Amino acid sequence: MNGNLVKLKDEGNKHFQAGEVDKAIECYTKATKLCKDKKVLAVIYRNRSACFLKKWYFHFNPDTCIILCSPSAIDVDAADVKALFRRCQALEKLDKLDMAFKDVQRCSTIEPKNKTFLETLRRLGAEIQAKLKTTFSTDSRVQNMFDILLDEEMDKDKKEKAANNLVVLAREDAGAERIFQNNGVPLLLDMLETGKVEMVLAAIRTFAGMCTGHKARTMAIIHLVGIDKLCSIMAVDNEDIALATSDLFQCINDSLTGGDRRIYGKEEALVLDASKDLKSILMALLEMVASKKVSGHGRDQALNLLCRNVPRKDKKDHDHSKSLFTIDHGLKKILKVCGQIPDLPDQLPMTENTQLIASVLLDKLWDDLRCDPERDHYREVCDEYIKGKFDPNDMDRNIHAINALSGLLQGPFEVGNQLVGRQGIMEMMVALCGSEREVDQMVAVEALIHSSTKMSRASFIITNGVSLLKDIYKKTKNEKIKIRALVGLCKLGSAGGDDYSMRQFAEGSTEKLAKQCRKWLCNSAMDTKTRKWAIEGLAYLTQDADVKDDFVEDEPAMKAMFELAKSKDKTILYAVACTLVNCTNSYEKKEIMPELVQLAKFSKQHVPEQHPKDKKDFIQKRVKRMLKAGVISALTVMVKADNLLLTDQTKEMLARVFLALADDAKDRGMICAHGGGKALIPLALEGSAIGKIRASHALAKIAAVSNPEIAFPGERIYEVVRPLVSLLHPERDGVQNYEALLSLTNLAGLNDKLRVKILKEKALPEIEQYMFEDHDHIRQAATECMCNLVTCKEVQDRYLEDGNDRLKLLVLMCAEDDEKLQRAAAGALAMLTAAQKKLCTKMTLVTLQWMEILQRLILHDQPQIQHRGLVIVYNILNSDDNELAKKLIESEILEILTVIGKAMDNPKRQLVIDVARTCLVKAMDLGLIKPFTTPS
């Protein structure tokens, strides 16, 4: 045999045994080129195949295993059982059981007594049979379901059951694939063609299951069904069908934009580019936005899909091409929706939420822009659209333009505010207020309300429009216009905010306006949309302390508002949230320095004044009344609203309200009982940064004093950990740090799973940091939290590490005068020394005062602290460090233990006495002391 060949073969064997697979493959490959002997060549190929198999276990491509593992060896020697068996193993891993079965069958023919081959043959045969059985049974079940669903004479209950089964089957990848392979798509299309709601819903939901997480199948379904077909289904006037189709579109989008994690191998090139399909879907949705053929529910879902999928989810992502495309091809269509006047003929079908969703979309698109030229283009498109609608001879077009402007003011206010400032726009609004047509008055008053958000704008309208609004309010008989005029007056009356010295109207005027709002609010005979405007009025007026006090005293009005908050019309959420924030005074307050107040007075500058009824005792009384009226149940329903209508700003306000309601520890039980704890979790995880902090703080207040298992039942308790840990950040204030530590202590005392969760959220370094805090309360809370965490191995390992002062700090804390801190530190030390015997020795090395501190603990007059000290003594005696145990017993500690152990049994101190006696028994067992004997 060639010397180089032998050398390469031997080197390959050594590399393989050492786990250096790549080097072994390289040696074997070189050896194949030198070898002329067929039998030797077969061995080399077989060895190389073993390398490839081993490499495959570490994520090597399995297809390559089959190509490179065995064919060469088998070509050389068809009876090479090792090569055959290795190919069999690779094929089995690829789930190609029939081919694997053939290879192992040949192996068993060559070596019929080989137990490994026979066992593999038996196992693969059983697996093939089971797979065939499952496949055929699934296929027959799928066909049977379709037969039932498409049978006109079939019983309704059976059809419903078959439809549910089909949907459930489609949610599993194997089931979805069986449906797809068994002519499922044409059969589902037949179900859609029936037009029956139950059949259409079942088909759409089945498609959604089939499209979830599978890019190739999703693209096939899109081309078989057609985007236009799906849009026409979503356009029907049925809320359930529109919502189900929207979910299907979302599944399609997710699968095409990265929701599918499969490795397609050679197929990847065929399914990689989904950009054309995504662009077609985007164009189709934009067409739906302004189409008269689309129902209100369908339009809502089209707008919802655009809101979810067009703007970037992460601003760090530089690609915002979808937003730019939507602005170019759809911004005017969205403005058209905002400009619709439901009271005029020939308008687009809409729901009560449509125009608000359109405003939210306008705002999201504006927020997604990255530079000034893009923003200028956005403004130009809006300006061009609104100017193009103005027509002196067509009042309908004018009010359409003004209503579109209202939509902008409710969305990207900066854009709308700039357009309102254009010459003639404000004058047009005021002129429309004087129109004889009621619809003109209604649109103009709404526009005035939305545009007077800025103080300067409010001042202009107070000068030019208050008398006009008063005239409309007094003269009109249309309740819808009257209430809007009233809200306009309310907003102007509250332009000074909570500054008592900046009232816009005469004393008592705002109270009268609020009284009328409350009257309309309580009138259940009026439609929800009109009563909603009453809440809008109160949202402005409750900035006045007299108004908020009167409103909270009026329990029927409060309950009426809470009931409306639970209604289907979710456009009301923001106004309700504003009202609640005002009543609880939970808005952001600027801290005013007394020195600056004096300076302002000296320079004759305006100084804001606090209303007497905005002081703490009045706020507390209002909170109690709101809780009694059922505010928590209303808040829990509001939190569950669709994310698009529940904006980050609204979430932040709800979080502020929850925090104000949870201020008194006595009220926290009531908040939990009505589901407030559960409702706070999504507010703490999603929304604005300030909103999440406020919600997390409210959670901390509840978790600190309540039983967490009752406040956050089931798996929700684990969701609370992350918001609480976020409050440990150094940028949070001391109160937030303290209450977060208290609540984490409470959670850490429940079970190991929660302790592990706290550690996974990386809370440990922060808790350790607060153990060094100067503030006594925070240091005590952090130590108590650590006391509950030391049962975790990860925490114990940190205390075993050298080069830090963790253990020293804990020992020194045991000597503190603060009894709560001393108890927590002693408890932590007792548990650590019980769990890790090495720490008994280490604690004597970190400080020379350890003996003195230990004596102080076991002489303490508090039984709990004394007990912890005695447990530490026992742990040292039980630590296997005989020298240390001897040193302990030779000290005064023996005398103290003897005195405690000889004491009479006492129920109040029995635990302490028992541990002292156990320590003495242990010392006797170690031979350090002898039992006391009386002389004979």
Disulfide bonds with the S-S distance in Angstrom:
none
